[in-house]
Amino acid sequence: MSDDMDMDEGGTIKKFMFVNRKAPYGTVYALEALEVVLISAAFEQDVSMAFVDDGVYQLMKGINTEATELKNFSKTYRALDGYDIEKLYVDQESLAARGLTEDDLLVDVTVMSSAELAAMMADQDVVISH
Amino acid sequence: MKFGILVNEGPYTHQASDTAFKFAQAAIAQGHEVTRVFFYHDGVNNASRLTVPPVDDRHVVNRWAELGEKHGVDLVVCIAAAQRRGLLDDNEAKRQGRDANNIHPAFRISGLGQLVESGIQNDRLVTFGD
């Protein structure tokens, strides 16, 4: 920690929402976003994740990256509850637009409407979107 | 108000770093404090001291460095994102057995915890990127 950031953070619990909007492969955003989420668990904050637009593909079952030689990080989403990150919200409209249902996803999530998700976002202290 | 900034895109390809810089400048001019700028994803490329833009163009890297030095803004580059993109400071270059370093001395490398901390300690964390 640098000298100018020595404010007391003891007891400060903020609502952090990590919003995932991009497909898991094709760009590095999803992988690197997941790294921030895992680190955030060490700070004892109220952390949630939202999956919207192509971000819903991040949770899809049966992803195989062998042919592309990209690192498959599907299992990391399954490990989130081990980090006490259990609030996973998925946008219903984004799922439907891509022909997906909750059964296609690898972890337990709460599916909600865009309006409900927007209300949830408005209630956060910090929203980090990738 | 205390602001933290997150820059997710590299210089010149994308306007995110320019807009973030202008935002920081304007916030400081209006009496706000910008405590930290965190560079993530391709945003780490904003810290390369070897950047040589054409003489009639803005120098994105030096501009950040000057802002940081003049106003005490903590310029932090994500170490993991930097290393996988070939950006190393002197210490890391030695530790990794590399023969060169390229991170501007006005920036420092650190972990993602610094981003989460910036969200906790500042009144606002503002993201610039896609």
HADDOCK unambig.tbl for C-alpha pairs under 7 A between the chains (distance, minus, plus):
assign (segid A and resid 9 and name CA) (segid B and resid 121 and name CA) 6.80 0.50 0.50
assign (segid A and resid 14 and name CA) (segid B and resid 120 and name CA) 6.52 0.50 0.50
assign (segid A and resid 36 and name CA) (segid B and resid 112 and name CA) 6.03 0.50 0.50
assign (segid A and resid 39 and name CA) (segid B and resid 112 and name CA) 6.60 0.50 0.50
assign (segid A and resid 39 and name CA) (segid B and resid 113 and name CA) 6.11 0.50 0.50
assign (segid A and resid 40 and name CA) (segid B and resid 113 and name CA) 6.88 0.50 0.50
assign (segid A and resid 40 and name CA) (segid B and resid 116 and name CA) 6.00 0.50 0.50
assign (segid A and resid 126 and name CA) (segid B and resid 119 and name CA) 6.27 0.50 0.50
assign (segid A and resid 126 and name CA) (segid B and resid 125 and name CA) 6.68 0.50 0.50
assign (segid A and resid 128 and name CA) (segid B and resid 127 and name CA) 6.97 0.50 0.50
